[in-house]
Amino acid sequence: MAGPSQEDIDTVQRGIERRVAIDPELEQILEAEPRTALALTRYGIRLANQGEAEAGCEMLGLAVLLGPDEPVIWYGRGMVQSAAGAFRDAVESYRQALRFAPAMAQAWAGIGFALAKLEAFEDAAEAYGAALSIDPGQGRLRHDLGVVRLRQRRYEDAVRELRAAERHGPADAGLVSNLAVALFQSGAVKEAAAAYAQLRLLDPEGADMRENSAFVTFIAALLEGPIENAVTVYGIRAGVAHPDRRALFKAAIAYLVGQGWAAPAAAVAQAWAAMDPSDPEPAFALTAARGDSAVSAAPRDYVVALYDSFADSFDAKLVGELNYRIPERLVAFIRPHLPPDRMLDILDLGCGTGLSGVPLKPLAKRLVGIDLSPRMIAKARARGVYDALEVAEITDYLQAHPGTFDLVTAADVVIYLGDLAPLFAGAAQALRQGGFFVLSAETGAGSGWSLLPSGRFAHSQAYLAALAPPAFGLRATLPTHIRFEGKAEVPGAICLYEKIG
Ligand SMILES: C[S@@+](CC[C@H](N)C(=O)[O-])C[C@H]1O[C@@H](n2cnc3c(N)ncnc32)[C@H](O)[C@@H]1O
């Protein structure tokens, strides 16, 4: 391999002079290490470790000019780029290191780390897998791979990797904490409780430790005996004399339903409903957990209570945690079907916090949003994209506005309606001839619809197609995932109808 060009040498010289003017110690470092490229590498890594990642990157940029075929230098460059948050560049540098040293496990590990930061989790897992196939004894890499699986909600896989990491050395609090979460989310409640017991010894003051540990202990006790005992155990573990039963029971039902455990969810809902028979949330949670097939829509007071209490955290939870992307997906899906040059009168049913309003706005002459929950409407108003917002019920509103809209949207809303016939009749009324109606639905088996233990309704593809005639033609369907629930993605579909009748 040819050495560096004169131009590169000059560039390095100028870079060194600039840096020596800021930090004269570099001169001594260069004197002590005759290989300038290595001296710059070590110095750059030291800068990055001291929090000067940008300067570190600059030094490593000079080092690779002098040693363009030295894997250690490329690896060092990847490290400082990672430290600077330049994760894509870091991946490239680590790949360069691997070109010259294919068995460099730590370069694969570096790629895994950078890709995980970029949330390219599957690729990150592959990179960690490559590192481990070179160096299987690296418990830390098993841990890192386990964390990636945790982020992917592949909880059983996470448990397997984290257990393997445990076997490689003394468990630290971070490892046991991740293991406890993975076990709990995978449904291994007793083992999760044992992991929390271990964690309490390792890190008694850990963030959220007390609350998480108490909740897991509550679920474990609930699955074994009377709910009153479970509440007592929770109170002791959480260190509170009078636990907030409402919050505790609500969280427990969400967890149990996410695991597919309808019977204990029903037991919790029953205890919750007994606390206040007029509270619509436990009443409907109980109906849903019992699988009552006679209910054709979620009660209005239930929807209001649920979403008024959810409004503040809705966006963070749905978009941030549960990977809810229906609004953007729905608008991208219908766009090619809409008239290209015409601005539309659009009605966004169950608009919630207005997530759909943002991608709908560029298509709108007038954009109206309605929702049952006043606090969701307030959030949508704060977004500033709707021309009008109203607290209203879907079918009532549609019936009161005949021939008013060109496009009606219902993103993740029919999950609160079982029988969709009134909705379709209302949409047909409110739309102009040739107008469009688009909805997203959770899809289920069979030929009709069903109330799920989650309190949401699923509709079969056959039912969604059968609703179209005579007022609508089903123009297009897109099978999709709606969001995560527990450890699984919820299957669904986006359906676009055109008013023809
Ligand atoms: C899962 S959120 C979806 C919100 C929004 N469309 C989105 O995609 O982010 C469901 C929304 O539908 C509203 N909703 C449910 N049933 C309704 C009904 N019958 N009439 C009006 N709004 C309803 C709820 O209040 C809630 O804001």
The ligand as a Gaussian input file, in Angstrom:
#p B3LYP/6-31G(d) Opt

LIG

0 1
 C      -57.117000       6.023000      19.314000
 S      -57.664000       7.652000      19.297000
 C      -57.215000       8.146000      17.653000
 C      -57.076000       9.641000      17.535000
 C      -56.632000      10.133000      16.154000
 N      -57.579000       9.818000      15.127000
 C      -55.270000       9.582000      15.808000
 O      -55.164000       8.824000      14.845000
 O      -54.295000       9.916000      16.513000
 C      -59.421000       7.483000      19.179000
 C      -60.149000       8.798000      19.319000
 O      -61.515000       8.588000      18.925000
 C      -62.360000       9.314000      19.794000
 N      -63.693000       8.662000      19.742000
 C      -63.979000       7.379000      20.020000
 N      -65.283000       7.141000      19.824000
 C      -65.821000       8.297000      19.378000
 C      -67.126000       8.687000      18.974000
 N      -68.152000       7.816000      18.996000
 N      -67.314000       9.955000      18.571000
 C      -66.288000      10.835000      18.560000
 N      -65.029000      10.526000      18.925000
 C      -64.803000       9.268000      19.326000
 C      -61.662000       9.229000      21.134000
 O      -62.059000      10.240000      22.009000
 C      -60.191000       9.336000      20.726000
 O      -59.748000      10.668000      20.743000

